[in-house]
Amino acid sequence: MKPLIEILAEIPDFRKAKGKRHPLLSILAMACVAMLCRYRSYSAIAEWGRNYGKNMVSALGFTHKKTPCAATLHTIFRNIDTEDFEGRLGEWSEGVMSSIVTTDAPEDGLVGVSVDGKTLAGSRKQGAPGAHLLSAVSHRLGLTFAQRAGDNSTDEMRIILELLQDLVIEGRVFTMDALNTQRETAKTILDGGGNYMMIVKENQQKLLDDVKTVFDGPCSHLLDRSSAETVDLGHGRIEKRGLTVSSALMDYSDWPGLKQVFRVHRVTTLKKTGEKREDIVHGITSLSREEAGPDSLLNLLRCHWHIENRSHWVRDVTFDEDHSQVRSGSIPQVMAALRNTVIGLMRWIGHTNIAAACRYFAARPEEALAAIGIQVEN
């Protein structure tokens, strides 16, 4: 697997040679290292270059006494080719994931990838285009494989097909919410050699009615069904999940590749008050009964939400993404891509608490450089 610095070195420089003071590789490397140290905005990244010693600056490849200012970073991030930038960072994430799966494959052999969208709230308030980002994130490590920008959540149905073109589909299970439960999406995943697990709601009313009939219809007790259940305790609540699955629609539904349907019943009890909240969701999958039983499907569904707590939540809480009001050109997407990359890098190294990892690297900047593949000479 290539170190991150080698991937950054492959990103083409859009600038003309005349007047160019700082190498693009050095600027991108500094951005990654500064973010590892929790410098969250492009102006803060510029400050990082002035706050650390000459050895750090030289190791990054800068030849001038002063590192680039915030205005220079603004120009670079605003004009960089986001498609190429995201593609190369995704290549690095794929390399990390391949090395993990090769050495430590999941017990059931199912490699899950969550697909979900996130709006950059601060940038959207400033009228930035493409402030809604649809991402594909690994269940296992929280690595972001690819990201595509749209103007709002309704764009997801369009950009998900573009997103899938950027991904390795074969051998993976793509999990997604009801908005992206679309025939063309299912067919694209199947054509690529992958599988899907989709939530079904009213936007696919006929499909939802068929699934509900399997579990609540007059003859539902005669159909083949199997179940699994988990109970979690924590954060002052008890959460019980039960999943029931059936292959009864496999030869009936014309939905592409449908093999099984499922129903999940969740009951959350607040310990302090005893108050209970219940909800039921329905879904479909192209995984057969032999490929994934109820335990595996329940695990995939639970892991789908890693995209929220391992990616979206960290970007908001640790890196203050929703308060960022950058709006020019490619800056919102580039900054989000950098956040995704450093979060994935820290998780790959072995850090589980990203805020604590940032404090660690801020105190040891030479280790932040080493993390992306640069050794500092003493």
C-alpha positions in Angstrom: 0.0 0.0 0.0 1.3 3.4 -0.9 1.8 6.0 1.9 -0.5 9.0 1.6 2.4 11.3 0.6 2.9 9.3 -2.6 -0.8 9.6 -3.5 -0.7 13.4 -2.9 2.4 13.6 -5.2 0.2 12.2 -8.1 -2.3 15.1 -7.9 -1.7 17.3 -11.0 -0.9 21.0 -10.4 -3.3 23.3 -12.3 -1.1 26.4 -11.8 1.2 27.9 -14.4 4.9 27.8 -13.6 5.3 31.5 -13.6 4.8 33.0 -10.2 4.5 29.6 -8.5 6.3 29.8 -5.1 5.3 26.7 -3.3 5.0 23.1 -4.5 1.4 21.7 -4.6 2.6 18.5 -2.9 4.0 20.5 0.0 0.7 22.5 0.4 -1.4 19.4 0.4 0.9 17.5 2.8 0.9 20.5 5.1 -3.0 20.6 5.0 -3.1 16.9 6.0 -0.6 17.2 8.8 -2.2 20.4 10.1 -5.6 18.6 10.2 -4.1 15.7 12.0 -3.1 18.3 14.6 -6.8 19.6 14.6 -6.1 22.8 12.7 -9.6 22.9 11.2 -9.9 25.7 8.6 -7.6 26.7 5.7 -6.6 29.9 7.6 -5.7 27.7 10.6 -3.7 25.4 8.3 -1.7 28.4 7.2 -1.1 29.2 10.9 0.2 25.7 11.4 3.0 26.4 8.9 4.1 29.4 10.9 3.8 27.7 14.3 6.3 24.8 13.9 10.0 24.9 13.4 12.2 25.0 10.3 12.7 21.2 10.3 9.0 20.6 9.9 8.7 23.1 7.0 11.8 21.7 5.2 10.5 18.1 5.6 7.3 19.1 3.9 9.4 20.4 0.9 9.0 24.1 1.2 12.0 26.1 0.1 10.9 29.6 1.1 11.3 30.9 4.6 7.6 31.5 4.9 5.0 28.8 4.3 1.9 29.8 2.2 -0.6 32.2 3.6 -4.3 31.7 3.9 -5.0 33.5 0.6 -2.7 31.1 -1.2 -4.5 28.1 0.3 -7.9 29.7 -0.6 -6.8 29.9 -4.2 -5.4 26.4 -4.3 -8.5 24.7 -2.7 -10.9 26.8 -4.7 -9.5 25.7 -8.0 -8.3 22.2 -7.5 -10.0 19.5 -9.6 -12.3 17.9 -7.1 -13.0 14.8 -9.2 -9.3 14.0 -9.6 -8.6 14.9 -6.0 -11.4 12.7 -4.5 -10.4 9.9 -6.9 -6.8 9.7 -5.7 -7.7 10.0 -2.1 -10.2 7.2 -2.7 -7.5 5.1 -4.2 -5.5 5.4 -1.0 -8.5 4.4 1.1 -9.1 1.4 -1.2 -5.4 0.4 -0.6 -5.9 0.6 3.1 -9.1 -1.5 3.0 -7.6 -4.1 0.8 -4.7 -4.6 3.2 -7.0 -5.0 6.1 -9.4 -7.5 4.4 -6.4 -9.5 3.1 -4.9 -9.9 6.6 -8.1 -9.9 8.7 -11.2 -10.8 6.7 -14.7 -10.6 8.3 -16.0 -13.9 9.7 -19.0 -14.0 7.5 -17.1 -12.6 4.5 -19.4 -9.6 4.1 -17.6 -6.4 3.5 -20.1 -3.6 4.1 -20.1 0.0 2.7 -22.5 2.6 3.9 -23.9 5.2 1.4 -25.4 8.3 3.0 -25.5 12.0 2.5 -24.5 15.0 4.7 -25.2 18.7 4.2 -22.4 21.2 5.0 -24.8 23.4 7.0 -22.5 26.5 7.3 -21.5 26.5 3.7 -25.1 26.0 2.6 -26.2 29.1 4.6 -23.6 31.1 2.6 -25.1 29.9 -0.7 -22.3 27.5 -1.6 -23.1 25.2 -4.5 -22.6 21.5 -4.0 -23.0 21.8 -0.2 -24.6 18.3 0.1 -22.1 15.5 0.0 -23.0 11.9 -0.7 -20.3 9.5 0.7 -19.4 5.8 0.7 -17.8 4.8 3.9 -16.6 1.4 5.0 -18.4 -0.3 7.9 -15.1 -1.8 9.2 -12.9 1.2 9.7 -14.9 4.3 8.8 -12.7 5.0 5.7 -14.3 7.2 3.0 -13.9 5.6 -0.4 -15.6 8.3 -2.5 -17.7 11.4 -2.2 -19.9 13.3 -4.7 -21.4 16.8 -4.3 -25.0 17.9 -4.9 -27.1 20.9 -4.1 -29.5 19.1 -1.7 -30.6 15.7 -0.5 -32.9 15.2 -3.5 -29.7 15.2 -5.7 -28.7 11.9 -4.0 -30.8 9.8 -6.4 -28.8 11.3 -9.3 -25.3 11.5 -7.9 -25.4 8.0 -6.3 -24.9 6.5 -9.8 -21.9 8.7 -10.3 -20.6 7.8 -6.9 -20.8 4.1 -7.7 -18.7 4.6 -10.8 -15.9 5.7 -8.5 -16.0 2.6 -6.3 -14.9 -1.0 -6.3 -18.3 -2.7 -6.2 -17.4 -6.4 -6.6 -17.6 -8.4 -3.4 -19.1 -5.6 -1.3 -22.5 -5.1 0.3 -23.8 -1.6 -0.1 -26.2 -0.4 2.7 -28.4 2.7 2.2 -31.5 4.4 3.5 -34.9 4.6 1.7 -34.1 7.7 -0.4 -31.6 5.7 -2.4 -33.8 2.6 -2.7 -34.1 2.8 -6.5 -34.2 0.2 -9.2 -31.4 1.6 -11.2 -29.2 1.8 -8.1 -29.9 -1.8 -7.3 -29.1 -2.9 -10.9 -25.9 -0.9 -11.0 -24.6 -2.6 -7.8 -25.6 -6.1 -9.1 -24.0 -5.4 -12.5 -20.8 -4.5 -10.7 -20.7 -7.8 -8.8 -21.9 -6.4 -5.5 -24.9 -6.8 -3.2 -27.3 -4.3 -1.6 -29.2 -3.9 1.6 -31.9 -1.2 1.3 -34.5 0.3 3.6 -38.0 0.5 2.0 -40.4 3.3 2.8 -43.3 5.1 1.1 -41.2 6.4 -1.8 -41.5 2.8 -3.1 -45.1 2.1 -2.0 -45.8 -1.1 -3.9 -42.6 -2.7 -2.8 -43.3 -1.6 0.8 -46.8 -3.1 0.7 -45.4 -6.4 -0.6 -42.8 -6.5 2.1 -45.3 -5.7 4.8 -47.6 -8.5 3.5 -44.9 -11.1 4.2 -44.8 -10.2 7.9 -48.3 -8.9 8.6 -50.5 -10.5 5.9 -53.2 -13.0 6.6 -51.0 -15.9 5.5 -47.7 -14.6 6.9 -47.5 -17.3 9.5 -47.2 -19.9 6.7 -44.2 -18.3 5.1 -40.6 -19.2 5.8 -39.1 -16.8 8.4 -36.1 -16.7 10.7 -35.0 -14.1 13.3 -32.2 -12.7 15.3 -32.0 -10.3 18.3 -29.5 -8.1 20.0 -29.7 -6.1 23.3 -27.4 -3.1 23.9 -27.0 -1.3 27.2 -25.4 2.2 27.4 -25.9 5.9 27.6 -28.7 5.5 30.0 -30.8 3.3 27.8 -31.5 -0.3 26.8 -31.9 -0.9 23.1 -33.4 -4.1 21.8 -33.4 -4.9 18.1 -35.1 -7.9 16.5 -34.8 -8.7 12.8 -37.0 -11.2 11.0 -36.1 -12.2 7.5 -37.9 -14.2 4.7 -37.2 -15.2 1.1 -40.9 -15.4 0.3 -40.8 -12.6 -2.3 -37.7 -13.9 -4.2 -39.8 -15.5 -7.0 -42.6 -12.9 -6.8 -41.1 -9.4 -6.9 -39.7 -7.9 -10.0 -37.3 -5.8 -8.1 -33.7 -6.3 -9.5 -31.9 -9.1 -7.6 -34.2 -9.3 -4.6 -33.5 -12.4 -2.6 -34.7 -11.6 0.9 -36.9 -9.1 2.7 -36.7 -8.1 6.4 -38.4 -6.3 9.2 -36.6 -4.7 12.1 -38.4 -3.9 15.4 -36.5 -1.6 17.7 -37.5 -0.9 21.3 -35.5 1.7 23.3 -36.1 2.0 27.0 -34.8 4.9 29.0 -33.4 3.5 32.3 -34.2 6.6 34.4 -37.8 7.0 33.5 -38.8 3.7 32.0 -40.1 5.4 28.9 -40.2 3.3 25.8 -39.8 4.2 22.1 -40.6 1.7 19.4 -40.1 1.8 15.6 -40.3 -0.7 12.8 -38.4 -0.5 9.5 -38.6 -2.7 6.5 -36.0 -3.5 3.9 -34.8 -5.7 1.1 -31.5 -7.4 0.1 -29.9 -9.2 -2.8 -28.1 -11.5 -0.4 -29.5 -15.0 -0.4 -30.3 -17.0 2.7 -27.1 -19.0 2.3 -25.0 -15.8 2.0 -26.5 -13.9 5.0 -28.8 -15.1 7.7 -30.6 -12.9 10.2 -27.6 -12.4 12.4 -25.5 -11.2 9.5 -28.2 -8.9 8.2 -28.8 -7.4 11.6 -25.1 -6.7 12.0 -24.9 -5.1 8.5 -27.9 -2.8 9.4 -26.3 -1.8 12.7 -22.9 -1.1 11.0 -24.6 1.0 8.4 -24.8 3.8 11.0 -21.1 3.9 11.5 -21.2 6.5 8.7 -22.9 8.7 11.2 -20.8 8.1 14.3 -17.4 7.4 12.7 -17.6 10.0 9.9 -20.3 12.6 10.0 -20.3 13.1 13.8 -16.5 13.3 14.0 -16.4 15.9 11.2 -19.0 18.0 13.0 -17.8 17.7 16.6 -14.1 17.3 16.3 -13.5 19.3 13.1 -16.4 21.8 13.5 -17.5 21.1 9.9 -21.1 22.4 10.2 -19.8 25.8 11.4 -17.5 26.2 8.5 -18.8 28.9 6.1 -16.4 28.4 3.2 -18.3 28.8 0.0 -16.0 29.5 -2.9 -15.4 27.1 -5.8 -14.3 23.7 -4.6 -13.3 24.7 -1.1 -16.2 23.0 0.8 -15.7 19.7 -0.9 -11.9 19.8 -0.7 -11.9 20.6 3.0 -14.4 17.7 3.6 -12.2 15.3 1.6 -9.2 16.3 3.7 -11.2 15.7 6.9 -12.3 12.3 5.6 -8.8 11.3 4.8 -7.2 12.3 8.1 -10.0 10.6 10.0 -9.5 7.4 8.0 -5.7 7.7 8.5 -6.0 8.0 12.3 -8.4 5.0 12.4 -6.0 2.9 10.3 -3.1 3.7 12.6 -5.2 2.5 15.5 -6.7 5.6 17.2 -10.4 5.2 18.2 -10.8 8.6 19.9 -10.2 11.1 17.1 -10.2 14.2 19.3 -7.5 12.5 21.6 -5.5 11.5 18.5 -5.5 15.1 17.3 -4.1 16.3 20.6 -1.5 13.6 20.4 -0.3 14.7 17.0 -0.4 18.4 17.9 2.1 17.6 20.7 4.2 15.4 18.4 4.1 17.0 14.9 7.0 14.8 13.6 4.7 11.8 14.1 2.0 13.5 12.1 4.5 13.8 9.3 5.5 10.2 9.7 1.8 9.2 9.5 1.5 10.5 5.9 4.9 9.0 5.0 7.5 11.8 5.7 10.4 11.3 8.0 11.9 14.4 9.8 15.7 14.6 10.0 16.9 15.7 13.4 
